[in-house]
């Protein structure tokens, strides 16, 4: 199964843009991706979440990376707490 965020298909990096790609495998990849819906471009394939970020400068890319990581960490913590209740 492959899902993509709506912004992913329209994203074409410009030559001056900095870009990063993060791939991670997680039992709840779909839940992590849901938390990123408004934050980043992503796709999910067989439990692997691929997040793509780009920015006009390295400073902006670093800021986007920090935002992305805070969102993923918060989502992981929530999933862990929710998993403890089951």
C-alpha positions in Angstrom: 0.0 0.0 0.0 1.3 3.4 -0.9 0.0 6.7 0.4 1.2 10.2 -0.4 0.6 13.6 1.0 -1.2 15.9 -1.4 1.7 18.3 -1.5 4.2 15.6 -2.5 3.1 15.4 -6.2 3.4 19.1 -6.8 6.8 19.6 -5.2 9.6 20.2 -7.7 12.8 21.4 -6.0 14.5 24.5 -7.5 18.2 24.4 -8.1 18.9 26.8 -5.2 16.9 24.7 -2.7 18.3 22.5 0.0 16.6 19.2 0.4 16.5 16.3 2.8 14.8 12.9 2.7 14.1 10.9 6.0 13.1 7.3 5.8 12.0 5.4 8.9 10.2 2.2 9.6 7.6 2.2 12.4 4.8 -0.1 13.5 2.5 2.9 13.5 3.9 4.7 10.4 0.4 5.7 9.3 -0.2 7.4 12.7 3.1 9.3 12.5 2.3 10.4 9.0 -1.1 11.6 10.1 0.6 13.9 12.5 2.7 15.3 9.7 -0.1 16.0 7.3 0.2 19.8 7.6 3.9 19.8 8.3 5.7 18.0 5.5 5.5 16.0 2.3 5.5 12.3 2.9 4.7 8.9 1.5 4.1 5.5 3.2 5.1 2.2 1.7 4.8 -1.1 3.6 5.3 0.5 7.0 8.1 2.8 5.9 7.5 6.5 6.2 9.5 8.7 3.8 9.5 12.4 4.6 10.7 15.0 2.1 11.6 18.5 3.1 13.1 21.4 1.1 13.9 25.0 1.7 15.5 27.9 0.0 18.5 27.9 2.4 20.2 25.6 4.9 19.0 27.8 7.8 15.4 27.4 6.7 15.9 23.6 6.1 17.3 23.3 9.6 14.2 25.1 11.0 12.0 22.7 9.0 14.0 19.7 10.3 13.6 20.9 13.9 9.8 21.3 13.4 9.6 17.8 11.8 11.6 16.2 14.6 9.5 17.8 17.4 6.3 16.6 15.7 7.6 13.0 15.3 8.9 12.9 18.8 5.6 14.2 20.3 3.7 11.7 18.1 5.9 8.8 19.2 5.4 9.7 22.9 1.6 9.9 22.5 1.6 6.5 20.7 3.7 5.1 23.5 1.3 6.4 26.2 -1.7 5.2 24.2 -0.1 1.8 23.8 0.4 1.5 27.6 -3.4 1.8 28.1 -4.2 -1.1 26.0 
